[in-house]
Amino acid sequence: MRKLLLIVVLLPILGGAGWWYFHERQLTDLGPAYHEFAYVTNGKSNTVTVINLVNFARQGAIKVGSEPTGIAANRQKNEIYVVNTGSNNVSVINAERNAVVATIGVYGKPYFIDVSADGRRAYVANSASNNVSVIDLEKRTVLGNIRVGISPGLARVSPDGSTVVVTNRGDNTIAIIDTQRLAVRNTLPLCQQPEDIAIVPDSSKAFVACTGSGQVASVDLKTDKLLALLDVGKTPIHLTLKPDGGELIVSNFDSDNISIIETNNNEVGGSYLIGTHPSGGVVSADNSRLYVSNFGSNTVAVYDIDQGTMVATLPVGSRPDGLALSQSQNYLLVLNSGSGDVTVIQKRTPKKKYEPGEYSLLTMIPVGIQPNNIVVKAFVVNKPKQ
């Protein structure tokens, strides 16, 4: 049985022998200054694993704080931010050197971090101290700590940087923070156990997943009013917004399906079976493909958004959760929390009938113990002129 499994794993790699030539050509065109890495937080190893996406090899592990969980990349500078839940701080990683260059203290039990689009600020909800730490990323200091509701789980900054929405799991509310005044401008009672947040590209509206009531709340961020409570599936735990903002995909963990919400009119367009315990999702940059990790069936589902059909179900590692796409969109990275590795899936266009299909397994890369989250950072480093 072990021999059979080995053959199944290797065939996609051998069958797509031309992938490496094509990948090398792409990278040659970009030049030697091009770098692309995936970063994975390992909760029980107190490290961040670095995967080189140029050659799909494990680059090494960076020692951070205790129990790292959330991670985010700065779009404006080559830095990665890691939330350490056990040590109540944030590690700043220089992506060019892949080394920790600063540690910023926050408050009790942070789990996630979000970075403003201009790259100047980060926001961390501290679940055990009922506040949000606002970090100046230029000075690497805490600007202030804003009191919110009970057990805040996530603080999400709007694309225009003017507003931060915070889900308070302990009192079933959201706090809406004005980033200019660094103060809560409104607190809204919402629904049971608000968790994940998605904000549309024009910053006019936020959607909040309510895991305890099987609903998604739509909130107008111009008036701070609740617009609608939309019934979805059981235990909606993750929201995936299309890049164009037109549709929101809800992963309903306990009903094994996804719900698709039309963001303009606040209507649930439909629900579709996707796999056992869907837990995460990502949409391609062209808004056409949705990838969903099925935590309970060790698969990733590929869904064609335009056609409204399942394209493929791909076997991965144990308990897949976090997902990320490479800069080229040709490689899907699947974080397997149970087996402690990352599955790399290649997307390609078959040229001949006998070649493998559109998706094939490229490789599996070991990371650390209890991996939690994954993020990709691509950049070009130009050496200064002599």
N, C-alpha and C positions, 0 to 999 in steps of 0.2 A: 504493500500500500504506500509506503514511503517513496519507493521508486516511481510509482505512478504519479504521485503528487509532484515530485521533482520534475518530471517530464512536462506536466501541465504548466508549471511555473516558467520553465525555460522556453517552451515553444514560442510564445509571443515575442520573446527577445530575439531568438534565432530567426524566426520568420520575418521579422522586420529589420533585417541586417542593414538595410539602407538608411535607417533612421539616424545612425551616428554620423554618416557622411553628410546628410542633410543638416543635422544639428551643427556640425563643425563648420559647414559653409555659412550658416546663419551667423555664428559667432565670429568667424573670420571677417565677415562684412561689418560687424559691429566694432571690431578692433580689440587689441589687448587691454585697453583701458576699461572695457565693459566688465562689470561684476554683477552677479545676481546670487543672492543667498536666501535660504529659508531658515527661520529661527523657530525653535520649538522649546517651550518651557517644560521642564521636568520636575513635577511637584515633590517627588520623593528623592530626587538626586541633588536638588538645590543647584541645578545647572540649566543652561540654555544650550541645546545642541545646534550647531551651525552646519547646514547642508549647502554645499556648493552646487548651484544649479547650472553651472557651465559644464561640469563633468559628472554631475549626479553622484558625488561622493561626500561622505561625512567628513567635514572639515575639522571638527573638534568640538569640545564642550567648554563653555565659559562659566566659571563659578560666579553665582549671584547670591542673593539673600536666601532666607529660609522659606520653603514652600512656594516657589514661583508659580503663578497662575496666569494672569492676564498679560498680554503683550501687544504692542502697537509700534508701527513704523511712522517716522516723520516724513511727510511728503516733500518737505522743503530742504531738509538737511539729512545727511547720512548718519542718522541715529535711530536706535531701537530702544524702547522703554519697557521694562519688565516689572510687573507688580509682584512683590514678595509678601504673601499673605501672612506667613509665620513671623517675619521680622518687621512688618509694618513699614516697609519702605519701597522705593522705586530705584532700580538699577538702570543707569544710562550706559548703553553700549555704543561705542564708535564702530560703525559698520565697515569703515575702511581698514581699521586695525583689528576688528572683532575682539575688543577688549572693553572691560568696564572702566569708564572714565569718571563716573560720579555716582554717588548714592544719596538719594533725597528722602528724608524721613517724612512719613505721613501719619495717619492715625490707625485705629484698631481694625484689623481684618479687612484690608482692601482686596478686591478680587479682579477688577477690570480697570483699564485706563483708556481714555479717548483723547485724541490730539486734534486741535483745531486745524482747519485747512491751511491757514497761513503758517503753521508750524511753530507758533510762538508760545502756545499754552497747552497744558494737559490737565485733565480733570479726573480725579480718582474718588469714587464713593467708598467711604469707610464704614463697613457694615456694623462693626461693633461699637462705633463711637457716634453714629448718627450724624455724620457731617461729610462734606465734600471738600477735598483739598484741591486748591487751584495752584498749579505749578507754572512758574515762569521758566520756560525751557532755554532762554538765552542766558539768564543768570543762574539757572539751576537751583532756584530757591522757591519756597512756598509763599505765594502772595497772600493767601488767606485761607481760612477754613470756615465754610458756610454751613450753618446748622440747617438740617433738613428733617425728614420724618424718621420713622423707626426702621432700622435694618435696611438702609439703602443698598441696593445691589449693583446698580449700573448708573453712570452719569454719561449721557450722550450729548455732544455738542452739535449744534446745527451747522450746516454747510457755510452759512454766512458768518458764523462765529458769535452771533448776538445772544443766543439762548442755549442753556443747558437743561436737558430734561433728566430728572432723577426718579427712578422707581424705588419706592419705599415699601418693601415687602411686609414689614411688620405692622403697618397701619393701613395698608391697601390704598395708598395715595401716590400721587406724583408731585414732586416739587419742580417748579419752573424758575430757573435762575436767570437773572439779567446779568450778563457778563461785564457790562460797563460799570455797574454799581457793585458787582460782586455780592449780590443779595437776592434772596428769594422774593420774587414778585407775586407768586401765587402758589397755593397748594390746593390740589383738586382731589376729592374723594373719587375713586375710579372703579375698581373691581377687585376680585380676590387674587392676591399674590401677583402683583405686576412684576414682570421680569425684563424681557428684552424690549428694546426700543429701536424704531427706524424713523428717520426724518427725511422727508422728500427733498429733492435737490434745491427747490426754491425756498426752503426753510419755512414754508407756510403751515405745515401740518406734521404732526407726529403720530405714530402708531405704536401702541403698547400691547404686548402679549400678556394676558392674564391667565397664568397657568392653573389657578385654582377654580376658575369659573368657565373655562373653555371659550373665552372671548378675546377679541382684539378691540381695544379702544382707539377711536380716532379723535384727536385733539387739535383744535385750531390754535396755532401759536401766535396769531395776531391778536386774538381776543381772549386767549386762555380759557376757552370753553370746550366742554366735552361735546363732540358732534354726534357720535354714534357708538354703540356697543354692538359689535358684530359677532354673532355666534359662529364659531369654527368647530374644530374637533376637540377631543379630550387632551388636556395638558399641552397647550401650544407653548413650546419652549424656545423657538428660534424664528426670527423674522429675516427674510432675505428680500431686499428691495432691488428691483431691476435698475441698472444704471440710469435709464431714462426716467425713472420714478413712476411710471405708469401703472405698474402692478407690484403687489407685495405678496410674497409666498410665505405661508405659515407652515412650519413643521409641527404637526400634532403628534406628540410622542406616543400617547396611549390609544390613539385610534388608527395608527399605522397609515396615515394619509397626509396629504398637504391640502391646504385651502388657498385659493388665489383670490386676492382682494383687488378690486379696481379702485385705485387711490383717489381718482377724481370724484367719483360719486359715492364712495364708501359702501360698496356692495360686494358681497362674496360671489364671485363669478362661478365657482364650482369647487368641488373637492374630489381628489383623485387618490386612489390607493397607490402607495409608492414603495412600501417595504415595511419591515418590522421595526418599530420605534425610531422613526426619523428624528435626527437630533441636530443636524446642521445643514447648511446650504450655501451655494455660491452661484452667481449668474455670470455668464461670459460677458465680455465687454460690449459685444454686438447685440446684447439683449435676447439672443436666440436660444441658448441652452442653459438649463438648470441642472445642477449637480446636487444630489441629496445624499448625505451619509445615513445609512440605516444601522443604528447602534445595535439592534437586536438580531439582525440577520447577516451581519458581517459583509455587507455589500454597499455599493454606491449606485444609485439610480440616476440615469441620464434621461432628462425630460426635454422634449422639443416644445418650447413655449409657443411658437407660432402655429405648429400643427396640433398642439394639445395631446401629444402622444408620448409614450415611453419609447425611447430609442434603444436603451440597453440597461442591463443590470450586471454590474461588474463585481466579482468577488475580490475582497481586500483582506486586511488583517482582522484581528479581534477587537470588537467594540469601536468601530470607526466613529469619529466625532467631528473634529475640526477639519475644514477644507480650505485650500488656497489654490489659485491658478498662477502659473508662471506669467511673466511679462508678455511673452509671445502668445499666451492662451493655448499653447499646444500641449501643455503638461499640467495635469491635475495632481495635486499633492493631497493625500488622505492621511490624516493623523489617527493612528489606531491606538486608543488609550489602553486596551486590554493586552495587546501583544508588544507594546512599547516600540513601535516602528512607524515609518512613513512609507506608504505605498505610492509609487509614481506611476501614473497612467498617461500614456501617450495618445494624443488625438491626431489622426492623420487621414488623408484621403487615399483610399486604395486605387491603384492605377490598373491593376489586373484582377480578374475574377478569382484567381487562386490565392491571392494575397490575403493576409488577415483582415479583419474588419476595421471599422473606423477607430475603435478603441482597443488598445492592448496594454498589458502589464509591461512596464519597462524594467523596474527594479523595486526592491524593498530595502529600506535603509534603517538600521537600528538607531534608536535615540536613547532616552534615559528611562528611569522608573516613573510611572504615572505621568505620562505626557498630558498636558492640558490644552495648550493653544499653539497655533502656528501662524506666522506672518511671513510675507515675502517682501524683500527689498532689492530693487534693481537700480544701478547707478553707474555713472562713468566718472572715472578719476583721471583728470588731466594733470600731468606733471607740470609744475611751473617752469617757464622758460629760463634758461641759464643766462 
